[in-house]
Amino acid sequence: MFFMDYHHHTNNSHDSKAIMEDVCRNAIDRGIKEICFTEHFSLNPLATTYNHLVLDNYLAEIKMNQHQFQDQLTIKAGIEICEPHQLINEYKEVLEPLELDFILGSVHNIHNMKLRTFMADKEKYEGYYTYFSELYEMVATADIDIIAHLDLMKRYALSTHGNYKFQDHYDQLVEILEKAIARNIGIEVNTSGLRGDLQETLPTFSVLQLYKQLGGEILTIGSDSHAAETVGSGVREAYEMAKQAGFKYIFCYEKRKPEAISI
């Protein structure tokens, strides 16, 4: 099977010390055929991701590794934008001239507060409701290719509030997914939750099934790894999940155009 990992961070992101070359070597050893690096990026000076990624240096490093591993690994240049719906014109001006293959959109902050901080004094339903509402705004307006870790709030609320109940937020999830489908935005199966206390993917399997039932097709798989040692972690399990949910394809991207790969 053609395994791909479409969510990985290196020391180009503020929260990783991984070296891109090491990630590529480990990916090859683990049987990954294609990887897309998706470094954190924000134009909001109040976000922790602000002013860390140097785009020219990052893209030059991508090209260097593409040349070095050209016969062993396909390497794509991606980016993960935090709250891209808040500065749409600014992101367009900065990113449109670049040769990016892929853009993830994520909500890591609400009202300029990290999710854990935002959730701290909220009642459980209110906190999750606000998060999914913010996510809908992103999906409705931002220029992105894939929704990153769709139900991310559960990672930061688990220890204090517990996981959300799928049925409690069913209508919100339908709205988010229907809007994504209408705008040709896909979702990812993010396997990072399998490595921690959650012990489930982001989103949960129920959301993946709902996306398929609503007609969603565009799906990527990402480890969301921040270390060379965990590149491709959980990817094989995610491919099996996708099959169980009825998907026949996983998508890759080139110059922001999706291409279906049979699974």
C-alpha distance (Angstrom), angle and dihedral (degrees) to the residues before:
residue distance angle dihedral
M1 . . .
F2 3.81 . .
F3 3.81 101.7 .
M4 3.81 118.7 -162.1
D5 3.79 132.6 -176.9
Y6 3.80 110.6 -156.0
H7 3.80 101.4 177.1
H8 3.78 120.3 57.3
H9 3.82 135.9 139.1
T10 3.80 131.6 -153.2
N11 3.79 134.1 179.0
N12 3.79 86.5 -68.6
S13 3.81 83.2 80.3
H14 3.80 121.6 70.2
D15 3.82 93.7 -122.6
S16 3.82 102.0 47.6
K17 3.79 136.3 71.7
A18 3.81 95.4 -173.1
I19 3.80 118.3 131.2
M20 3.80 113.0 -132.9
E21 3.80 94.3 -135.3
D22 3.81 90.7 52.8
V23 3.80 90.7 49.7
C24 3.80 90.8 51.9
R25 3.80 93.2 49.5
N26 3.80 91.8 49.6
A27 3.80 91.1 46.5
I28 3.80 90.1 55.6
D29 3.80 91.2 47.9
R30 3.82 90.0 51.1
G31 3.78 94.4 51.9
I32 3.80 96.9 -106.1
K33 3.79 110.3 152.4
E34 3.80 99.6 -172.7
I35 3.79 133.0 23.7
C36 3.77 132.1 -175.1
F37 3.78 118.4 -159.9
T38 3.80 111.9 -143.8
E39 3.78 109.8 -172.4
H40 3.80 120.7 -168.5
F41 3.78 114.2 -101.6
S42 3.78 134.0 176.7
L43 3.78 135.9 165.9
N44 3.80 91.3 -162.6
P45 3.83 108.1 103.8
L46 3.81 89.5 -153.0
A47 3.82 93.2 60.4
T48 3.81 121.4 91.9
T49 3.81 89.3 -129.8
Y50 3.79 92.3 59.9
N51 3.81 119.8 121.4
H52 3.81 98.0 -3.9
L53 3.81 103.4 100.7
V54 3.80 114.4 73.2
L55 3.78 100.8 -158.0
D56 3.81 98.3 -159.5
N57 3.80 92.1 50.8
Y58 3.79 92.0 46.2
L59 3.79 94.5 51.2
A60 3.80 91.2 45.9
E61 3.80 89.3 53.2
I62 3.79 90.0 50.1
K63 3.80 91.0 53.8
M64 3.80 92.0 47.6
N65 3.80 91.8 53.2
Q66 3.79 92.4 43.2
H67 3.78 88.2 57.7
Q68 3.81 94.0 44.3
F69 3.81 95.6 49.2
Q70 3.80 100.3 28.3
D71 3.80 94.4 126.4
Q72 3.81 95.8 43.7
L73 3.81 109.9 35.3
T74 3.79 137.7 22.4
I75 3.80 108.8 -134.2
K76 3.80 123.3 -163.5
A77 3.80 130.3 -168.9
G78 3.77 113.7 -125.6
I79 3.76 139.7 157.6
E80 3.81 137.1 -153.3
I81 3.79 112.2 -141.4
C82 3.78 119.0 -158.4
E83 3.83 112.2 -138.3
P84 3.83 94.7 -15.6
H85 3.81 91.4 175.4
Q86 3.80 91.9 69.8
L87 3.82 97.9 62.9
I88 3.79 103.6 25.0
N89 3.80 99.0 153.2
E90 3.79 93.2 43.4
Y91 3.81 92.2 52.4
K92 3.77 91.4 47.4
E93 3.79 91.7 53.7
V94 3.81 93.2 50.2
L95 3.80 101.2 38.2
E96 3.80 105.8 33.7
P97 3.84 94.7 76.8
L98 3.82 92.3 50.7
E99 3.80 127.0 94.6
L100 3.79 96.8 -121.0
D101 3.78 122.0 159.0
F102 3.77 99.5 -165.2
I103 3.80 143.0 16.0
L104 3.79 125.2 -158.9
G105 3.78 118.4 -164.2
S106 3.79 120.7 -152.1
V107 3.79 142.2 171.7
H108 3.81 110.1 -137.2
N109 3.79 96.9 148.6
I110 3.80 136.7 42.3
H111 3.82 118.8 -164.4
N112 3.82 86.5 -7.1
M113 3.79 91.1 -59.2
K114 3.78 124.8 118.2
L115 3.78 112.2 -110.3
R116 3.81 95.4 -108.4
T117 3.81 91.1 51.4
F118 3.79 92.9 45.3
M119 3.80 92.2 49.8
A120 3.81 95.4 46.7
D121 3.81 98.4 89.1
K122 3.81 97.3 27.8
E123 3.77 129.3 102.6
K124 3.80 109.4 -113.4
Y125 3.80 99.1 -108.5
E126 3.82 92.9 42.6
G127 3.79 92.8 51.4
Y128 3.78 95.1 49.8
Y129 3.82 91.8 41.0
T130 3.81 91.1 54.7
Y131 3.79 91.7 47.4
F132 3.81 93.5 51.6
S133 3.81 90.0 45.4
E134 3.80 89.6 54.8
L135 3.78 89.9 47.5
Y136 3.81 90.2 53.2
E137 3.81 90.3 53.7
M138 3.78 89.0 53.2
V139 3.80 93.4 49.1
A140 3.80 92.6 45.3
T141 3.79 96.8 52.6
A142 3.83 116.0 12.5
D143 3.79 126.8 96.6
I144 3.81 99.8 -122.5
D145 3.78 137.6 132.8
I146 3.81 102.5 -147.8
I147 3.81 137.3 18.1
A148 3.80 106.5 -122.2
H149 3.84 118.8 -136.8
L150 3.80 92.5 -19.9
D151 3.82 98.0 -156.0
L152 3.81 96.2 37.1
M153 3.81 94.6 143.3
K154 3.82 90.3 77.0
R155 3.81 90.5 68.2
Y156 3.81 91.8 60.7
A157 3.81 97.3 35.8
L158 3.80 98.6 45.2
S159 3.80 98.9 91.9
T160 3.81 95.8 44.2
H161 3.80 107.1 26.8
G162 3.81 105.4 13.3
N163 3.78 129.1 -129.1
Y164 3.79 120.2 -43.8
K165 3.79 122.0 -105.0
F166 3.79 112.9 -114.4
Q167 3.81 93.9 -142.0
D168 3.83 92.9 50.0
H169 3.80 90.2 62.3
Y170 3.80 99.4 27.9
D171 3.82 95.0 118.1
Q172 3.80 92.2 49.5
L173 3.78 91.7 48.5
V174 3.81 90.9 50.5
E175 3.81 90.5 51.5
I176 3.79 92.2 49.3
L177 3.79 94.4 47.7
E178 3.79 95.6 43.1
K179 3.79 90.6 51.1
A180 3.81 90.5 48.0
I181 3.80 91.5 51.0
A182 3.80 91.5 48.0
R183 3.82 90.7 52.3
N184 3.82 94.7 43.7
I185 3.80 91.4 -113.2
G186 3.79 116.8 145.1
I187 3.78 134.6 -157.2
E188 3.78 132.4 -127.2
V189 3.76 133.3 -134.1
N190 3.78 98.2 -130.6
T191 3.80 110.8 -161.3
S192 3.82 98.4 -167.6
G193 3.80 91.0 101.5
L194 3.79 90.5 63.6
R195 3.80 88.7 65.6
G196 3.82 96.8 55.0
D197 3.77 143.3 39.4
L198 3.80 94.1 -61.8
Q199 3.79 94.2 67.9
E200 3.79 90.7 -163.7
T201 3.76 137.6 85.1
L202 3.79 126.1 -100.3
P203 2.95 107.6 -90.0
T204 3.77 104.2 30.5
F205 3.80 119.0 -117.7
S206 3.83 90.9 -102.2
V207 3.80 90.6 61.9
L208 3.79 90.8 47.2
Q209 3.81 89.9 52.9
L210 3.80 91.3 47.6
Y211 3.80 91.2 51.3
K212 3.80 89.8 53.8
Q213 3.81 92.8 46.0
L214 3.80 90.5 53.0
G215 3.80 90.6 53.6
G216 3.79 100.4 -95.3
E217 3.79 115.8 156.0
I218 3.81 109.2 159.8
L219 3.78 107.1 95.1
T220 3.80 132.4 160.3
I221 3.80 130.1 -174.6
G222 3.80 122.0 -136.3
S223 3.78 135.8 174.3
D224 3.82 92.3 -158.4
S225 3.78 84.5 -146.2
H226 3.78 121.2 173.9
A227 3.81 94.9 -172.2
A228 3.78 133.4 62.6
E229 3.81 90.2 -129.0
T230 3.80 94.4 62.4
V231 3.80 100.8 45.7
G232 3.79 108.3 136.8
S233 3.79 92.5 13.2
G234 3.80 110.5 161.2
V235 3.79 93.5 0.2
R236 3.79 94.7 121.4
E237 3.80 91.1 50.1
A238 3.80 89.6 49.7
Y239 3.79 91.8 53.0
E240 3.80 88.7 54.3
M241 3.81 90.5 48.9
A242 3.78 89.9 52.4
K243 3.79 90.5 52.3
Q244 3.80 91.6 48.6
A245 3.80 90.0 52.2
G246 3.80 90.0 53.8
F247 3.79 101.8 -101.5
K248 3.78 117.6 145.5
Y249 3.81 97.0 -175.3
I250 3.79 141.7 45.5
F251 3.79 115.5 -158.1
C252 3.76 133.2 -130.0
Y253 3.80 126.1 -172.0
E254 3.78 137.4 -137.0
K255 3.78 120.7 -178.6
R256 3.81 86.1 -12.6
K257 3.78 94.2 -58.1
P258 3.84 115.4 125.4
E259 3.79 120.9 -130.9
A260 3.81 123.8 -169.3
I261 3.81 118.8 -128.6
S262 3.81 117.5 -166.8
I263 3.79 117.7 -119.4
